[in-house]
Amino acid sequence: MSADEATREIHTFCRVCEPACALVAEVSGGEVRKLSPDREHPVSQGFACHKGIAALDVHRDPDRVDRPLRRTTSGDFEEISWETAFSEIAERLQGILDRHGPPALGAYLGNPLAFNTLAGNGIGSFLRQLDCRHHFGSGTQDCSNKFAAGEAVFGSSTIHPVPDLERSDHILIFGENPRVSHMSFLSIPDPIGVLRAAGERGACVRFVNPRRIEPERGGVGEIVQIRPDTDVYLMAAMLHELDAAGLFRDDVLDAHAKNVAGLRAFIADYRAERVADVVGIPADEIRSLAREFGEAESACVHMSTGVNMGRQGTLAYWLLQMLSLVTGNLDRPGGNLYALGFYPAAQAGRSEAPEKSFFDSRWGRLRRIRGSLPGNLMPEMLGDDAGDERVRALFVVAGNPVLSVGGEARMRGALEDLELLVCVDLYRSATGELADYVLPSTDMLERPDINLCGLGMQHRPYVQYSPAVVAPRGERRPEWWIFARLEQAMGLKSVVDHATPEHAEALHFGRIDHMLGKSGLSIEKLQASPHGTALLPERPVGRFFEDWIQTGDRRVDCCPPLFEGALEGAAEIFEAFAAAPAERLQLITLRDSHMHNSWYANLPRLRRGRYADNAVHMNPDDVAARGLAAGQRVRVHNEHGAIELAVEADDSLRRGVVAVTHGWGNAHTPGMRTAQAHPGQNPNRLLPTGPGSFDPLSNQAFMTGVPVEVEALSPATRPAAV
């Protein structure tokens, strides 16, 4: 057997979600033959879910874009060379900029870029040199509230104290499904294993969710079923009851906090008795939740997208941090800790005066969160009403706003009206189908990376390097290279001007080497380490207020002045909830182990059986109350849109809640044949869009708890599934 045919094992890791679970790729003949969990990795220890393993299916998918594509006058696509693509895109873009100036350029950057070490720097260089002012991103669909709250409370958008699950006596988790999503803003392999072990040693584990999620049904933890989009009032009530019971740690607050009086003034209006009917939890249970948390020897809190995506995600994340702080559990074993990692990222996210980030626009007062404008304003900013600020040329990188942002019809119309739309992606997605050019990017097996995404959020701090496991198929290229070549075509300064691609890649990694140097590491040292991995010191305890917090006075802001308007708005929303009819239905997103956003829509083995379509899940009592039957086709609608799908009776949901899996809606995506054969329905058609549809503190879109109605469409066609 020749050296080329011999099977080699290459240590790599998953780049689908934050845990970055370690994998082993078996390679021979320049092809990946098998991808499996790395059972000897010191951190993940053989844990990896099927989503990571499915990266091999994505790599091999015959529907992948392997060569640059150009839309023809007939609306089809034809393959062109990279040189032609760069030349034509540069010429068209330059013409637009000459006619309309820098405001005409925009960019939408998708979720996968968070797991791509070099892409952000390369894309950023291109956009900065062209003075791009319209940045959009997937963060305003799932997590920008956390950046805004971290900035206001701790002085940095990159401070997110993680729960110390292995030492905590009381673990309280809001809006998270760790069985399916493996947690967010907490990089931890096998979270269910850790939570189960916590329960076995006697810790109380509680999930707050409108649904009895899989961990609870599997014997891990207990569920507190809340009404969607009301978590902020439960947290406020818990804080009120903690204060009333004398469980605020005044010594901690005197030493490390400011504006405590403002916090107390806000929570004074939200007694357990007052909020009980709104949140759907009895007052006695709220008081018990508060006292158990406050009286525990140690307690930690965490929350995820189920709360982030509500109308008040920023306030909820603020109050979550207050639960930790006022009980003395911030920066304490078993509480919430800052996870340093290999680089002190807290300072990188520092903001001296977030209140100065707002500016006036024709759509009201706006701000940028980590550079991003509200994704829900894209159609407005791409349309005629934007005037001189109208975006006319848009680059979409590793994103699919047609399906991931609310208001699909408006988004499609806005993208179709662009003078130039360029998509850089693995597939010709629903958004790519509208593009003038689709440029093929590499996947995680075809590029080198470190596990950068978990920085500052790791349960067990470590850093891992993965080389490119195999060479790119066809003419796939890394995003940094694509934008470096576009820079050249535009006559801009480029990293490839005087360097080979290999040397240019090394130059990009120079920034990473600088960061690694803070821990005495380098790419070279990682390459020489077993599994490409270096273990780092445990999360430090007792240094948060001295070393990591970034407010000017080193104190936690317990009621940032920036929140004044939002606190008034919270009272108005509360009254609206209290006045809402009892029979109202609210839509939430159903997390699906066979879908990750829209990443896996085209994989045949993940589109089988009950996963071949999406349905509207309803509590059986809600199904019966409306004279419906499981399997019946129904119309789910509201003022924003409508979708038609089958009912699935689901007793894991509390009454008044309906759930639909997102990432579907590929009826018009012929470039992804499996996805088009199993298109499903896009629930984001039911979401509000435009002014007023996002949290003004964070630009986070309102995507959960949205009121809907359900009505019969046709007789029952399939059996119930519970």
QUIGILIN-V127385 format. One record per backbone hydrogen bond with DSSP energy under -0.5 kcal/mol. NH is the residue of the N-H (numbers start at 1). CO is the residue of the C=O. If there is no record, write none. Layout:
nh->(NH/NH)
co->(CO/CO)
This chain:
nh->(6/8/10/10/12/14/20/23/24/25/26/26/27/27/28/29/31/33/33/34/36/38/39/41/45/46/47/52/53/54/55/56/58/59/60/61/64/65/66/69/70/71/72/75/78/80/85/86/87/88/89/90/91/92/93/94/95/96/97/98/99/100/101/104/105/106/107/108/109/110/112/113/114/115/116/117/120/122/123/124/125/126/127/128/129/130/131/132/133/134/135/136/138/140/141/142/142/143/144/146/147/148/149/150/151/152/153/154/155/155/156/157/159/160/162/164/165/167/168/169/170/171/172/172/173/173/174/175/180/181/182/182/187/188/191/194/195/196/197/198/199/200/201/202/203/204/205/206/206/207/208/209/209/212/213/217/218/219/220/221/222/224/225/226/226/227/230/233/234/235/236/237/238/239/240/241/242/243/244/245/246/247/249/250/253/254/255/256/257/258/263/264/265/266/267/268/269/270/275/276/279/280/281/286/287/288/289/290/291/292/293/294/295/296/300/302/304/306/307/308/309/310/313/316/317/318/319/320/321/322/323/324/325/326/327/328/329/330/331/332/335/336/337/339/339/340/343/345/347/348/349/349/350/351/356/357/358/359/361/364/366/368/369/370/372/373/377/378/381/382/383/386/387/389/390/391/392/393/394/395/396/396/397/397/398/398/403/404/405/407/411/412/413/414/415/416/417/418/419/420/422/423/424/425/425/429/433/434/435/436/437/438/439/441/442/446/447/449/451/452/454/455/457/459/460/463/465/466/469/470/475/476/477/482/483/484/485/486/487/488/489/490/491/492/497/499/504/505/506/507/508/509/510/510/511/511/512/513/514/515/516/517/518/519/520/521/526/527/528/529/532/533/534/536/547/548/548/549/550/551/554/556/557/558/558/563/564/567/568/569/570/571/572/573/574/575/576/577/578/579/580/580/584/585/586/587/588/590/591/595/599/601/603/604/606/607/611/612/616/617/617/618/619/622/623/624/625/626/626/627/628/631/632/633/634/635/636/636/637/637/638/643/645/647/648/650/653/654/657/658/659/660/661/665/666/669/672/676/677/678/679/683/685/686/687/690/693/695/696/698/699/701/702/703/703/704/705/706/708/709/711/713/713/714/717)
co->(2/27/8/25/23/21/17/12/36/10/24/34/8/25/31/4/28/26/31/26/24/22/37/38/41/38/44/49/49/50/52/53/54/55/56/57/61/426/64/438/78/436/76/72/70/68/81/82/83/84/85/86/87/88/89/90/91/92/93/94/95/96/97/101/102/393/134/395/136/397/398/110/111/112/113/115/116/118/119/120/121/122/123/124/125/126/128/127/105/105/133/107/109/137/138/138/139/139/139/143/143/144/145/146/147/148/149/150/150/151/150/349/156/158/337/335/163/164/164/298/298/204/170/300/171/206/302/208/177/177/177/178/457/186/188/190/191/192/193/194/195/196/197/199/198/169/203/171/204/222/173/207/224/652/211/213/214/216/215/219/205/207/223/209/224/279/227/230/230/231/232/233/234/235/236/237/238/239/240/241/243/242/326/248/249/250/251/252/253/556/259/260/261/262/263/264/266/267/271/272/275/276/276/282/283/284/285/286/287/288/289/290/291/292/170/172/174/175/304/304/305/307/310/312/313/314/315/316/317/318/319/320/321/322/323/325/324/324/336/329/332/329/162/337/456/338/340/343/344/344/345/346/347/155/353/354/355/366/364/361/359/357/372/368/369/135/374/375/377/378/380/383/384/386/387/381/104/104/420/106/394/422/108/395/396/424/400/400/401/684/407/408/409/410/411/412/413/415/392/392/394/437/396/423/439/427/429/431/432/421/421/69/423/425/477/443/444/466/464/450/451/452/454/187/187/534/532/449/445/445/66/473/440/478/479/480/481/482/483/484/485/486/488/487/494/496/500/501/502/503/504/505/506/507/507/508/508/509/510/511/512/513/515/516/517/516/522/523/524/526/529/530/463/461/543/543/544/544/154/154/551/256/153/258/556/560/561/563/564/565/566/567/568/569/570/571/572/573/574/575/576/577/581/708/656/706/658/660/589/592/596/598/600/602/603/604/608/609/646/615/659/648/657/619/619/620/621/622/623/624/623/647/629/715/645/711/634/643/635/709/641/636/634/632/616/618/650/210/654/586/617/588/615/679/679/666/669/672/673/674/676/681/682/683/684/376/690/700/694/695/695/140/693/309/701/309/587/587/585/637/635/633/714/633/631)
